[in-house]
Amino acid sequence: MTLPTTPKFSIITCTWNSEPYLEQSIASVLSQDYPEIEYIFVDGGSTDGTIERIQRIPREVKFVTGIRGGISRAMNEGLRLATGDIVAHLHSDDYYLHGGVLRTVADRMRASGAQWLIGRWMEDRNGQVLPESYIVPRYSYQRLLKSNFIPHVATFVSKALFDRVGGFDPQYKYAMDYDLWLRIGAVAEPVQIDEHLTVFRAHAGSMSTANEMATLAEDFKVRMAHAGWGPYSALYHGAHYVVRRLRLAWHIRATAKKEAR
């Protein structure tokens, strides 16, 4: 599929009592120097002023509330409502780094002919915005099988590709994005750019900073579902999982000791 000259973006934001962070996320979308944006909100039944803030947005948005059953179901509901050429999931506590993000993405996807794009992200810790704390690997499907290094917050996927592979699998609570990247990567190569596009806000309630051990275990379950349980695959990926689990346990203990001082 060839993207049109000015592809339309569907920006999907899932909310549930998100009022403390939502203003900055909304402002980053409204600041985009790009003409074709469909803004979609999927709410789980917020009671903290989130709905009222969405209703005050000074432009037309699509909005549904009362969507329960987990984040995968909410993101899939956003996909059902999306009519754009390119889809992005921007969570309510995350935001775009600057006003030219969508134009950059559209230009690079059109020029490359790729059906999905991987950018880079920064992390907001108590107002301090810093780049990723790891060396970003160059994409290959084999590297992706070893580790999920794709930042959900800075990944953009054509609607046609979503229609081809399906949405997020609701059986997963933490690794639904990893499962999706592996399904997408099996049928299409992304274009990977080195520009920072989006800011992930790290805080105690963010899904990816909570329940780290459970996240690691579910990542392994997804990895093996795609890599297969052959003897070599089971030994290779199983050994890596054990090492990662030991390292994470050590990190959690060290952090707890530091905070207790």
N, C-alpha and C positions, 0 to 999 in steps of 0.2 A: 504494500500500500504506500502511495506517495502522499505526503502531507500537503495540504493547500498552502498557498503563499503566506497566508496569515492564519495558522492553525488556531483553533479555539481551545482554550484550556478549561478543564473542569477542576476546580480546587475544592476538595472535600475535607471538611473539618468536623470531626466527631467531638462532641462535648458531653460532659456530665459534671455539673457543679464546677465549671471552669472559669468562673467570673474573675478570679484574681489575675489570671494570665491572658485572658482572651483579648483584651484591648490591644495589646501590642501585636498579637497575631493578626487581628483584623486590620490594623493600621498598615502592616507590612504588605498585605494583599491590596489594599486600596491605593497604596503608593506605587504600584507597578505601572511602569510606562509601557503599557500594552493594551490594545483595544478590545481583544476578544477573551473575556474572562467570564465563566459561569461559576458562581460562588454557591456552594452547597453546604448546608449544615445538617448534621444528623445528631439529635440530642437524645440522651437516655432518660429524660424526665427530670431536668435540673430544677432546683428550688432556691438557688442562691443568687438569682439575678442574671444568670447566663442568658436565659431566654429573652429577658427584657433588653439586654445589651445587643443581642442579635437583631431584635426588632428595631433598634435605633440605627442600624447601619444605613447610611444615606445612599443606598443603591439597591437595586432589585437582587434578592437572593432566593434560593430554594431552601426551604426549611421544613424538616419533619421532627417530631418529638415523640417520646414514649417508646423508642426503639430499645428494647432490652435484649439480653442474651449474650453480651460480651462485645468486645471491640471488633472482632471479625464480622459479626453480623451487622454492626453499625457501618463498617467500611463497605461491606457488600451492598447495603442499602444505598449508600452514596453512589456506588457504581451503577446501581439500577437507575438512579435519577440522572446520571451524567449523560450529556449529549455532545461533549467536546471531542476534539481529535486527540488531545493529550490529557492524561489524568494525573493529578498529584494529590497525595494525602498529606495535608498539613495539620498536624494535631494542634489542639487548642492552646498548648503551652509553648509551641514552637513558632518561629517566624522567619521570613525571608530576610536575607542579609542586606539587600539594597533594592532599589526600585527597578533595576534592569534584569532581574533574575529570569523572568518569563521570556523576555525578548532574547536573552542569551540562549536559553534552552531551545526555543523555537528555531533560532538560526542554526544551532549546532545539529539538531535533529534533522532539519531539512537538508543541510549541506552534506551530512553523512549518509542519509537515507536510513538511519537506524530507527527501530521501532521503540527503543527505550534508551534512556540516558542516565548515567550515574555521575553525579557531581560530588563535591566535597562539602563537609559541614563544619561548623564551629560549635563550641559548647559554652553555654551561658551558666556560670556558677556564681550566684549571688551578684549578678550584674557585671561580672568580669567575663568578657567574651574571648575565648582562646581556641586555637585550631586543634584538630584531633591530636591525641597524645600517642599516636602510633604511626608507623610508616604505612601509607596506603598502598596495598598491592596493586599491580596491574591486573586487570580482569582476565581470567580464563575460567572455563567451567570447572576444570580440575582444582584450581585454587579455591573456587567457591565451594566445592564439595568438602574441602579441608576446613574452611572457616567462613562464617558469614561476615564479610567485610563491607557489605553494601549498606549504606545509610538510608534507611527508609525515608527520612526527612529530606534527602537530596536526590531522590530518584523519581523520574518522570517516565510514564509508560503510555503508549498509544492506546486509545480505547479499543482499536481493532485487535491489539495483542491481548488485552484483557478478555475480549469476547472470544478469542481463540483458546486461551488456556483456562479461563474461569477466574473466579475471584479468590478470596481468602478462605482457607479451610477452617471452619468453626471448631473443629476438634482440638485445635491448638490454641493455648492461652497466651503463650509467649513467643513462639517461633513461627507464627503464621506468615510473617514477611519472608523469613528464610525459605520456607516451603514454596512460597510464590516465586521468589527469585530463581530457585532451582527449576521450577516448572517453566518459567519464561526463558531462562538461559538454555534449556534443552532445545528450544526451537528458534531462538533469535539472539544474535550477538548485540550487546549494547555499544553505544559510544560512551567512552569514559573521558571526562574532562577534569582538569586539575583546579578548576575555579571553585572557591567556596561560595555556596549558594544560599545555604539555610543555616539557622541557628537552632540547636537542640537545647532546651532548657533542662538542666539536671536539677532535680529536687527530690525530696524524700518520697513524694507521691508518684513520681513518674514511673511508668511500667518497667522501663528498661533498667532502672537503678534499684528496683525492689525485687525480692525473690530471685537473687542472682543464681543460686544453686539450682532452683527449679528451671530457670531459663536455660542453664547449661545442659541439664538433663533432656529438656525438650528439643534443644538444638541437635543433640546426639540422635534422638529418635527420628527427627526429620532427615538428618544426614544419612542414616542407614536405610531409611525408606527409599531414598534416591540412589544411593551407592550400591545397595544390595548387601545381603548377608553371606556372600562367598567367603571362603576361609581367609584369603588375603585381605579383603575389604574389612572383615570383622576384626582381624588382628590389628591392622594398620589404624583404622579409625577408633577401635576400642582402646588401644594404647594411648593415642592422643587424648581421648576423653579422660582417661584415668589421670594423666599428667595435668590436664587443665583443671580437673576437679581438685587435685591436691594443691595446685597453685592458688586456686580461688579460695580454698579453705584457709590456707596460710594467710592470704591477703585479708580475709574477713577477720581472722584472729588478730592480726597485726593492727588493723584499723580499730578494732574494739579496744585493744590495750592502749593505743594512742589517745583515743577519746576518753578513756577512763582516768587518764592522768590529770 
